[in-house]
Amino acid sequence: MKSRKAGPLIIVGQYDITLQGRKVSYTLKQSPRIRGTRLEIHNDAGLIVVVPKRYKPGEVNDIIEKKSGWILRHLPNAAPQQIPLFRKEVDHGEKIRYMDKMIEVSVISDGHKKASACLKDNKLFICYGNGTGSRSKILEDWYRQQAAQVFKEKADKFKIEMGLSYKRIVIRGQRKRWASASLRGTLSINWKLLLTPEAVVDYVIMHELAHFKHMDHSKNFWDFLAGFCPDWRQHRKWLITHEEELKTASTFAR
């Protein structure tokens, strides 16, 4: 399943602003395809501000403040959980997403042990070992190991429910594809799906398994998928909304 071809949005960063006494976090994105400023509010992502390629940073807060009434009326009361952006080394005490959980990272340095990562009591312990390899590389390797186990368990469960079969699963890390199904029975699934809600993971796996029934995106395909995943439209929309954040998560420090 390919990601939808979206406009070339660039994530500038995540910022905070105080509106009528309430602290509001927002994600600033840049697009060469718009002339004005666009404000979006999503239940899971919060406030997103999209600005033109050439913009003056000082004007962004003025625009947000002018729309403060509209923003506060539509913004969810609970602060959204942002997807972690691995553009730098993960630090001790930071939290990362693992499907529906936010896991705290504990960094340990022990020259007598090999570099490793271990999850215990909702805390991920990253051991530097002999100092080789970056924390982010260790983290990515851990995600890939988890993906191999979690995705297989889910695929084995869903294939029985859907009356289908597959031969093997391959873990990938592509920037433009979440998953695919081959005529030879191979499921290729992107490990970065572990950064999405578990319901989205289930949708993607069922989507690809459904291709072993219909190798297209015809009405018969969607009708068949809907029989097992009735909320597929909602999950597909989530992937489209967070596409750029998930792509950014592939940029690890090496």
C-alpha positions in Angstrom: 0.0 0.0 0.0 1.6 3.2 -1.1 1.2 6.5 0.8 -0.9 9.0 -1.0 1.1 11.4 -3.1 0.9 14.6 -1.1 2.3 18.1 -1.7 5.9 18.6 -0.8 5.2 19.7 2.8 8.2 20.5 4.9 8.1 20.3 8.7 9.6 23.4 10.1 9.2 22.4 13.8 6.9 22.2 16.7 6.2 25.4 18.8 4.1 26.7 21.7 2.0 29.8 22.0 -0.3 31.1 24.8 -3.8 31.9 23.7 -6.2 33.5 26.2 -4.2 32.0 29.0 -4.1 28.5 27.5 -0.8 27.0 26.3 -1.3 25.7 22.7 1.3 23.5 20.9 1.3 23.6 17.1 3.2 22.0 14.2 4.5 24.4 11.6 4.7 23.1 8.0 5.9 24.8 4.9 4.4 24.4 1.4 5.4 26.0 -2.0 1.9 25.3 -3.3 -0.1 27.8 -1.2 -0.1 31.6 -1.1 -1.7 32.3 2.2 -1.6 30.6 5.6 -3.7 27.6 6.4 -4.8 26.5 9.9 -5.9 22.9 10.5 -7.0 21.1 13.7 -7.0 17.3 14.0 -8.2 15.4 17.1 -4.9 13.4 17.3 -2.4 15.9 15.9 -3.7 19.2 17.3 -3.1 22.5 15.6 -1.2 22.5 12.3 -0.1 25.7 10.6 0.8 25.6 6.9 2.7 28.6 5.5 4.0 29.4 2.0 7.6 28.7 1.0 8.6 32.3 1.6 7.2 33.5 4.9 8.2 35.7 7.8 8.4 33.7 11.0 7.4 36.7 13.1 4.0 36.8 11.3 3.0 33.3 12.3 2.1 34.0 15.9 0.2 37.1 14.8 -1.9 35.0 12.5 -2.6 32.4 15.2 -3.5 35.1 17.7 -6.0 36.6 15.3 -7.7 33.2 15.0 -7.4 32.4 18.7 -11.2 32.3 19.2 -11.7 29.8 16.4 -8.7 27.7 17.5 -9.8 27.4 21.1 -13.4 26.5 20.1 -12.3 23.6 18.0 -9.1 22.4 19.7 -9.6 19.3 21.8 -9.2 19.8 25.5 -6.6 17.1 25.9 -3.2 17.8 24.5 -2.4 15.5 21.5 0.4 13.0 21.7 2.9 14.0 19.0 4.7 11.5 16.9 8.4 11.4 17.9 10.6 12.9 15.2 14.0 11.1 15.3 16.1 13.8 13.8 18.6 13.7 16.6 19.9 11.3 19.2 17.1 10.2 21.6 17.9 11.5 25.1 17.5 9.9 28.5 14.0 10.5 29.8 12.4 11.2 26.4 9.2 9.4 25.4 8.7 7.5 22.2 5.5 6.1 20.6 4.9 2.4 20.4 1.5 1.9 18.9 -1.0 3.2 21.6 1.7 3.6 24.3 4.2 6.3 25.1 7.4 4.7 26.4 10.0 6.4 28.4 13.6 5.9 27.3 16.4 5.2 29.8 19.9 5.4 28.4 22.6 3.3 30.1 26.3 3.2 29.3 28.1 -0.1 30.1 31.4 -0.9 28.3 31.1 -4.5 29.3 27.9 -5.2 27.4 26.9 -5.2 23.8 24.7 -2.4 22.4 21.1 -3.4 23.0 17.5 -2.2 23.9 15.2 -3.9 26.3 11.6 -3.0 27.2 10.6 -3.5 30.8 7.7 -2.0 32.8 6.8 0.4 30.0 10.4 1.7 29.9 12.9 1.1 27.1 16.4 0.6 28.4 19.0 1.5 25.7 22.5 0.2 26.5 25.4 1.8 24.8 27.6 -1.2 25.3 31.1 -0.6 24.1 30.1 2.7 22.7 29.7 1.6 19.1 26.6 2.7 17.2 24.3 5.6 18.0 21.3 5.5 20.3 19.0 6.2 17.4 20.5 3.2 15.4 19.9 1.0 18.5 16.4 2.3 18.7 15.6 1.6 15.0 17.0 -1.9 15.3 14.7 -2.5 18.3 11.7 -1.2 16.4 12.5 -3.5 13.5 12.8 -6.5 15.8 9.4 -5.7 17.4 7.8 -5.2 14.0 8.9 -8.6 12.9 7.2 -10.2 15.9 4.1 -8.0 16.2 3.3 -8.0 12.5 3.6 -11.7 12.1 1.3 -12.4 15.1 -1.3 -10.0 13.7 -1.1 -11.4 10.1 -1.4 -15.0 11.4 -4.5 -14.0 13.3 -6.1 -12.0 10.5 -5.4 -14.6 7.8 -7.6 -17.1 9.7 -10.4 -14.6 10.3 -10.3 -13.6 6.6 -9.9 -17.1 5.2 -6.6 -16.2 3.5 -3.0 -17.2 3.6 0.5 -15.8 3.0 4.0 -17.2 2.9 6.3 -14.8 4.7 6.7 -11.2 6.1 9.6 -8.9 5.2 10.2 -5.8 7.3 11.1 -2.7 5.3 11.8 1.0 6.0 10.7 2.7 2.8 9.8 6.4 2.7 6.9 6.1 0.3 5.2 2.8 1.0 3.6 1.4 4.2 3.2 -2.1 2.9 2.7 -4.3 -0.1 1.6 -7.8 -1.1 3.3 -9.8 -3.8 1.9 -12.5 -6.1 4.3 -14.9 -4.4 2.6 -14.5 -1.1 5.1 -12.1 0.6 3.9 -9.2 2.8 6.4 -6.3 3.0 5.5 -4.0 5.9 7.1 -0.8 7.0 8.4 -0.9 10.6 7.5 2.7 11.1 3.9 1.6 11.4 4.7 0.9 15.0 4.7 4.7 15.4 1.0 4.7 14.5 -2.1 3.7 16.6 -2.6 -0.1 16.8 -5.9 0.2 14.9 -4.0 1.7 12.0 -1.5 -1.2 12.1 -4.3 -3.7 12.0 -5.9 -1.8 9.0 -2.7 -1.9 7.0 -2.1 -5.6 7.6 -5.7 -6.5 6.7 -5.5 -4.3 3.7 -2.5 -6.2 2.3 -4.0 -9.6 3.2 -7.1 -8.6 1.3 -5.0 -8.3 -1.8 -4.6 -12.0 -1.8 -8.4 -12.1 -2.5 -8.5 -9.1 -4.9 -5.2 -7.9 -6.4 -6.6 -4.4 -7.1 -8.4 -1.6 -5.5 -11.8 -2.3 -7.0 -15.1 -2.0 -5.3 -15.0 -5.7 -4.5 -11.7 -5.2 -2.8 -13.0 -2.4 -0.5 -16.2 -4.3 0.2 -14.2 -7.3 1.2 -11.9 -5.3 3.5 -14.9 -3.4 5.0 -16.2 -6.8 6.2 -13.3 -7.1 8.5 -12.2 -3.5 9.0 -15.3 -1.3 8.8 -13.4 1.8 9.9 -10.8 1.6 7.2 -11.5 5.1 5.9 -10.8 6.6 9.3 -7.5 4.7 9.6 -6.5 5.6 6.0 -7.2 9.3 6.8 -4.9 9.0 9.9 -2.0 7.8 7.7 -2.6 10.6 5.2 -2.7 13.3 7.9 0.5 12.1 9.5 2.4 11.2 6.4 5.1 13.8 6.7 5.8 13.1 10.3 6.2 9.4 9.7 8.5 10.0 6.8 10.6 12.3 9.0 10.9 9.5 11.5 13.1 7.6 9.1 15.9 10.1 9.5 18.0 8.7 12.3 21.3 9.9 13.6 24.0 7.4 12.5 
